[in-house]
Amino acid sequence: METDIQWMRRALQLAEYGRGNVSPNPMVGCVIVHNETIIGEGWHRHYGGPHAEVWAVEDAKHKGNAALLSEATAYVTLEPCSHIGKTPPCADLLIRHKLKRVVICNTDPNPLVSGRGIQKLADAGIEVITQVLNEEGLALNKRFFNAMTRQRPYVILKWAETADGFLGYSDGPPVAISGALSNMRVHKWRTEEDVILVGFKTALADNPRLNVRHWAGRDPVRIVLDRYLQLPETLNLFDNSQATIVVNFLEETKSPAEPERYSDTKAVSYLKISSGENEIGDMLEELWKRKIHSVFVEGGTTVINAFLQSGLWDEIRRCQAKKTIGKGTIAPVPKGTLTYSEKVENDLWTYYSNS
C-alpha cells in the first residue's frame, strides 16, 4: 500500500538518528499510526538502551494515545526481536499492547531472531506485512547485514590524492591535500564507523591522532598495523585518549579485560594474527568476533593496496584535489564499480562499490 511506504520512509528517517551510536546493533526506527496520523514514534538511540518500539510506545502513552494502540499499525524498519538480550523482547511489547498491524522493512538475519519475531506476532493474531522498502533498509544497515551474513566487518577505503596522482611526498612532512569542507566530511564519516585503521608507515610518518576534531560525535576505535611492535610509545596513537588496537604477529591483548565494546575503553590492546597471505582476512575475522562491524581504512598506500588485492573491501571513497606536488607516493588505483561522483569545493570525490 502507498500509505505503508509513506510511513516506512518516516521510520527509516528516524532510524538514521542512531547512526554512530548503536553499533554493533542495527539502526532501527518505529512509527505508530492510527487513522493515518502518527500517534507515537521512536528510534534506537544507543547501544544497550531501549529499542525503537519501546520509545514509540512510550511516546504514544506520553501523548495520551495509549487507548489507540490496539487499533494502530506499527511500522518498524527491522523485525521486532523475540529474545531477551539487553532489553526485553519487542515482539512481546507489541503483543501486550495489542497492536492491530505490524509492517516490517527487513527481517532480522540474526539467528536469535530470524523470523521468530514475525511468527510470534502472527501467532498472537497481529497482521504482519514484511519487505516494505526492503532495499532501502538493507542499505541503511549494510554494516549490520554484512556482519551477520559474511561474518566480517564492512570495509571502507578512503584516500585523498593530488591532481598528479600522489598521496604525499615519499619523505618529508605530511601534505595537506583536501580542502576544509572535505576534511569536515571525513571527520563526520569517522563518527559513523566502529574503527579507523592505518598502517605502520602512516603512523610513524604522520603521527596521526585519528580522532574527531571537525565534527561533533564519538571518536572511533583506532587500529594500527605494527607487525613486530616497533612503533614508539610516544606516538599520539598511544596517548590513551581513545581505544587503540595494535594488530601484530607477536602478542595478544595486554589490557586487563576486553570490554564488551572497544569504544567503551581508552586502553591500548594488542591483537595477534598469523603472518601469511591471509593476514587481512584473519584480522577482519578477529575484529568481527569482537563485535566490530565496520572498518574505515585511511592509509597508507601499502595498506590500501593490500585490501584492494585481497578483495576484502566494500566501498572506496577517493578525493582528488587540484594541488600538484610533482613526485611522491603513488596513489592506489580504484577498483570495483563507480557509483557516484561529486564536487566538494575544489575537490572531486568519487565512490566505488565492490559488488
C-alpha positions in Angstrom: 0.0 0.0 0.0 1.2 3.5 -0.7 0.5 4.6 2.8 2.7 1.8 4.1 5.5 3.1 2.0 5.0 6.6 3.3 5.1 5.7 7.0 8.0 3.3 6.5 10.0 6.1 4.9 9.4 8.1 8.1 10.6 5.1 10.2 13.8 4.9 8.1 14.4 8.6 8.7 14.1 8.1 12.4 16.5 5.1 12.3 19.2 7.4 10.9 19.4 9.2 14.2 21.1 6.2 15.7 24.0 6.3 13.2 27.3 6.1 15.0 25.7 5.3 18.4 24.2 1.9 18.3 26.8 -0.5 16.7 27.1 -3.4 16.9 23.3 -3.2 16.9 21.4 -2.1 13.8 19.8 1.3 13.4 16.0 0.9 13.9 13.1 3.3 13.7 9.5 2.8 14.6 6.3 4.8 13.8 2.9 4.0 15.2 0.0 5.2 13.1 -3.8 5.4 13.8 -6.2 6.6 11.1 -3.3 8.0 9.0 -2.0 10.0 11.9 1.3 9.4 13.8 0.5 8.7 17.5 4.0 7.7 18.6 7.4 7.3 17.2 11.0 6.5 18.3 14.4 5.1 17.3 17.1 3.0 18.9 19.3 5.7 20.4 22.3 4.0 21.9 23.8 0.5 22.3 22.3 -1.2 25.3 19.4 1.2 25.5 15.7 0.7 24.8 14.8 -0.3 21.3 12.8 1.8 18.8 9.5 0.0 19.6 9.8 0.9 23.3 10.4 4.6 22.5 7.5 4.6 20.1 5.0 3.0 22.6 6.2 5.3 25.4 5.8 8.3 23.0 2.2 7.3 22.3 1.5 7.0 26.0 3.1 10.3 26.8 0.9 12.0 24.2 -2.2 10.4 25.6 -2.7 7.9 22.8 -2.4 4.6 24.8 -6.1 3.7 24.1 -5.5 3.9 20.4 -2.6 1.4 20.3 -5.0 -1.6 19.9 -6.3 -0.1 16.6 -3.0 1.1 15.3 -0.3 0.0 12.9 3.4 -0.1 13.9 6.0 0.5 11.1 9.3 -1.0 12.1 12.5 -0.9 10.0 13.7 -4.3 11.4 11.8 -7.4 12.6 11.0 -6.9 16.3 13.3 -9.1 18.5 11.8 -12.1 20.1 14.6 -13.0 22.6 15.8 -11.4 25.8 19.1 -9.6 25.3 20.0 -6.3 26.9 16.3 -5.4 26.7 13.1 -7.5 26.8 11.6 -8.8 23.5 10.0 -6.0 21.4 7.6 -8.5 19.8 6.2 -9.2 23.3 5.8 -5.4 23.9 3.7 -5.0 20.7 1.6 -8.1 21.6 1.0 -6.8 25.1 -0.4 -3.6 23.7 -2.5 -5.5 21.2 -1.3 -3.7 18.0 -3.6 -4.4 15.1 -0.9 -4.5 12.4 2.9 -4.5 12.2 4.6 -3.5 9.0 8.3 -4.5 8.7 11.0 -3.3 6.4 13.7 -6.0 6.9 13.6 -9.4 8.5 16.5 -9.9 11.0 19.3 -12.2 9.9 20.4 -12.7 13.5 19.9 -16.4 14.2 18.4 -15.4 17.6 15.6 -13.6 15.8 15.4 -14.6 12.1 11.6 -15.0 11.6 10.8 -15.8 15.2 9.6 -12.2 15.9 7.3 -12.3 12.9 5.9 -15.7 13.9 5.3 -14.6 17.5 3.3 -11.6 16.2 1.3 -13.7 13.8 0.6 -16.3 16.4 -0.9 -13.5 18.6 -3.3 -12.6 15.8 -1.5 -9.5 14.6 -1.4 -8.9 10.9 2.2 -8.8 9.7 3.4 -7.3 6.4 7.1 -7.6 5.5 9.7 -6.3 3.0 8.3 -2.8 2.7 11.1 -0.7 1.3 13.4 -3.7 1.8 16.2 -2.4 -0.3 16.3 0.9 1.5 16.5 -0.9 4.8 19.4 -3.1 3.6 21.3 0.0 2.5 20.7 1.7 5.8 22.1 -1.2 7.8 24.6 -2.6 5.4 27.2 -2.9 8.1 24.9 -5.0 10.3 23.7 -7.2 7.5 27.3 -7.7 6.2 28.5 -8.7 9.6 25.6 -11.2 10.1 25.8 -12.8 6.6 29.5 -12.5 5.7 31.0 -12.7 9.2 33.4 -9.8 8.7 33.3 -6.0 9.2 32.2 -3.7 6.4 35.3 -2.1 5.0 35.6 1.4 3.5 38.8 2.5 1.8 39.4 6.3 1.8 42.2 8.4 0.5 43.0 11.8 -0.8 45.3 12.3 -3.8 46.8 15.2 -5.7 45.9 16.1 -9.3 49.0 14.4 -10.4 48.2 11.1 -8.5 50.2 11.2 -5.3 49.2 10.7 -1.7 52.1 12.9 -0.5 55.9 13.1 -0.5 57.8 9.8 -0.1 60.0 11.5 2.5 59.2 14.7 4.4 56.3 16.2 6.3 52.6 15.3 5.5 51.0 17.2 2.7 47.6 18.9 3.1 45.7 17.7 0.0 41.9 18.0 0.5 40.1 21.2 1.4 38.5 22.2 4.7 35.0 21.0 3.8 36.3 17.6 2.7 38.2 17.3 6.0 35.0 18.1 7.9 33.2 15.4 5.9 35.9 12.8 6.7 35.6 13.6 10.4 31.8 13.1 10.1 32.5 9.7 8.5 34.8 8.8 11.3 31.9 9.2 13.8 29.9 6.7 11.8 32.3 3.8 11.8 33.4 1.4 14.6 37.2 1.7 13.9 39.7 3.7 11.8 42.7 1.9 10.5 46.2 3.0 9.4 49.4 1.2 8.6 52.9 1.3 10.2 54.4 3.8 7.8 51.5 6.3 8.2 51.6 6.0 11.9 55.3 6.7 12.0 55.5 9.4 9.4 52.3 11.4 10.1 51.8 10.7 13.9 48.0 11.0 13.4 45.5 11.3 16.2 42.7 9.6 14.3 40.0 11.3 16.3 37.1 13.6 15.6 38.0 17.3 15.7 36.0 18.9 12.9 32.6 17.3 13.7 30.5 16.5 16.8 30.4 12.8 17.6 32.2 10.0 19.2 35.8 9.1 18.4 36.3 5.7 16.6 38.5 3.0 18.0 41.9 3.3 16.4 43.7 0.4 14.8 47.3 0.4 13.7 49.2 -2.4 11.9 52.5 -2.9 13.6 53.6 -6.4 12.8 56.7 -6.5 15.1 55.7 -3.9 17.7 58.2 -1.4 16.6 56.2 1.8 16.9 57.4 4.2 19.7 55.0 4.6 22.6 55.4 8.4 22.3 53.1 8.4 19.2 49.6 10.1 19.5 48.1 6.7 18.9 49.2 5.6 22.4 48.1 8.6 24.3 45.1 6.8 25.9 42.7 9.4 24.7 40.6 6.7 22.9 40.7 2.9 22.5 43.5 1.7 20.3 44.2 -1.9 18.9 47.6 -2.8 17.7 47.5 -5.6 15.2 50.7 -7.6 15.2 52.3 -11.0 14.8 53.8 -11.3 18.4 51.4 -10.5 21.2 47.8 -10.7 22.3 46.0 -8.1 24.3 47.7 -6.5 27.3 44.6 -4.9 28.6 43.2 -6.3 31.9 40.0 -7.3 30.3 38.3 -6.9 26.9 35.3 -4.6 27.2 32.0 -5.5 25.6 32.7 -2.7 23.1 36.2 -1.4 22.5 34.9 2.1 22.2 33.9 1.9 25.9 37.6 2.0 27.0 40.6 4.2 26.3 43.1 1.4 26.8 45.7 0.1 24.3 45.2 -3.6 23.5 47.1 -6.0 21.2 45.6 -8.3 18.6 47.8 -11.1 17.4 47.3 -12.6 13.9 49.2 -15.1 11.8 51.6 -13.9 9.1 50.9 -15.1 5.6 48.8 -14.4 2.6 45.5 -14.2 4.5 46.6 -11.5 7.1 43.8 -9.2 6.2 41.2 -11.9 6.3 42.4 -13.2 9.7 42.4 -9.7 11.1 38.9 -9.0 9.9 37.6 -12.3 11.3 39.1 -11.5 14.7 37.6 -8.0 14.6 34.2 -9.4 13.7 34.5 -11.8 16.7 35.0 -8.7 18.8 31.7 -7.2 17.6 33.4 -4.7 15.3 31.1 -4.2 12.3 32.9 -1.5 10.2 36.5 -0.5 9.4 37.4 2.9 7.9 40.8 2.5 6.3 42.7 5.8 5.9 46.1 4.6 4.8 48.7 4.4 3.7 49.0 3.2 0.1 50.6 -0.1 1.1 47.7 -1.0 3.4 45.0 0.2 0.9 46.6 -1.8 -1.9 46.7 -4.8 0.3 42.9 -4.5 0.9 42.3 -4.0 -2.8 44.3 -7.0 -3.7 42.6 -9.2 -1.1 39.1 -8.3 -2.4 38.0 -7.8 1.3 36.6 -4.4 0.9 33.2 -2.9 0.2 33.5 0.8 -0.6 36.1 3.3 -1.9 35.8 7.0 -1.2 38.5 8.8 -3.2 39.2 12.6 -3.0 41.1 14.2 -5.9 42.3 17.7 -5.3 43.7 20.4 -7.6 47.0 20.5 -5.8 50.1 19.0 -7.5 53.5 18.1 -6.0 55.4 16.5 -8.9 56.6 13.4 -7.1 55.9 11.2 -4.1 54.0 8.2 -3.0 51.8 7.0 -5.9 48.1 6.8 -5.0 46.2 3.5 -5.3 44.2 2.7 -8.4 40.5 2.3 -7.6 38.7 -1.0 -8.4 35.1 -2.0 -8.5 32.1 -0.1 -9.9 32.0 3.7 -10.0 28.7 4.5 -8.3 28.8 8.3 -7.8 30.9 11.4 -8.1 30.6 14.9 -6.7 32.5 18.2 -6.3 33.1 19.5 -2.8 34.6 23.0 -3.1 37.7 22.3 -5.3 37.8 18.6 -4.5 36.4 15.8 -6.7 35.0 12.8 -4.7 34.4 9.5 -6.5 32.8 6.5 -4.9 33.2 2.8 -5.9 31.5 -0.3 -4.8 32.9 -3.9 -4.7 29.7 -5.6 -5.7 
